[in-house]
């Protein structure tokens, strides 16, 4: 892989090394082993727990021994997503970063800067023999993207320190002091496939090219959800014609707004032209509704091969009705922080698990635990009314802001000294591991900050190069000016 030749050199060199190692969620064995070898190679105490989390402890620089211990924390897994026309095996193929003007991107896949750039920054701190700082413990967790299971399994003994600096935020110049908690609902629609006969015509509908994005950061941006649009169209057909659902799928990840969805269905041969007319009208209406946020949205409807067995019609109608009715989007805005989404829900994926089971995955977020549980219950109820069996799991706590934070003051002061402007203090609607850390170690003083990224959790993911250099300078200053014990 050709060297990127970007500044800061050590930071981007380490990031490029990370890109060469497969590290999708739940496939972190190789990256975990790599980090362990890295820490031991530097001669630092290196600890790995039973699930693969790694802690590397770097002693204080001379003269800085009396500073408080800072935990630099990042997660080693990445979201694996690619464009439909790209051949890429995330279990063995390297991510291929390339420079496009001011941005670093990947060739048709997610870049993994979320949170590979945080891992690379911690590695650069560990490797730098000249940097001024107190004791630094670098904590690398697994499986942040699909359930925070690494942070959940983490022993409090690995949270040895006074301050935790999370390196998993996406806007340089913004310092985050709070985040949303979350939960997932999994609705199972069990059914028996049936045979159909008669003069039937089979069609495949595809919805592609939506913007998608992060189900926390981007949920308030008015983007379309491919699963909601698909259910909306199919239900219109089912309500007007004799209709049989043969197959359905959409979305992939619980924390991504679905960009693509498709279904196969059958109608009477005599109705096929009417369905095409209805489809064209529907596509035009929806494209007009989302003209500002979905400029590349594509709708296609084409004939397809006959299918012998179809989803039980009663279950199919209940499924489509539930998908159409279930809440998706911003449920409530914060009453305390202007412009902050308080509570939301994302209809993440619809998957045909086997001939007799369809699984619908949704995720809910809120900075208020009771509000999170309320919207989760509302989503669960919608699916239960449709006859589904619903499982709720993966609850994780939020992180309540602390405006009196000592490390927050240091972060703000150093940013002002470096750049002559004020950093913005914010809370984030996305889930961070900080809530779980605080639950295990309530004494921790915490902030989160990172370089500017856009399009995370999608093949549009990109990292702003200049902001990364500024963030790195800010991180160095924060470590140098860490509070005394």
Secondary structure as UniProt FT lines:
FT   HELIX           9..19
FT   TURN            25..26
FT   HELIX           29..41
FT   TURN            42..43
FT   STRAND          45..48
FT   TURN            50..51
FT   STRAND          54..58
FT   TURN            62..63
FT   TURN            65..66
FT   STRAND          70..75
FT   TURN            84..85
FT   TURN            90..92
FT   STRAND          97..100
FT   TURN            101..102
FT   STRAND          103..106
FT   HELIX           113..127
FT   STRAND          136..141
FT   TURN            144..147
FT   HELIX           149..153
FT   HELIX           156..158
FT   STRAND          163..166
FT   TURN            172..173
FT   STRAND          174..179
FT   STRAND          181..190
FT   STRAND          194..195
FT   STRAND          200..208
FT   TURN            215..220
FT   HELIX           226..240
FT   STRAND          243..250
FT   TURN            254..255
FT   STRAND          261..268
FT   HELIX           269..271
FT   HELIX           272..289
FT   TURN            290..293
FT   TURN            295..296
FT   STRAND          298..303
FT   STRAND          309..310
FT   HELIX           313..325
FT   STRAND          329..333
FT   TURN            338..339
FT   STRAND          341..354
FT   TURN            355..356
FT   STRAND          357..366
FT   HELIX           369..385
FT   TURN            386..387
FT   STRAND          389..396
FT   TURN            403..404
FT   HELIX           406..419
FT   STRAND          424..428
FT   HELIX           434..440
FT   TURN            442..443
FT   STRAND          445..448
FT   STRAND          453..454
FT   TURN            456..457
FT   TURN            459..460
FT   STRAND          462..464
FT   HELIX           465..480
//
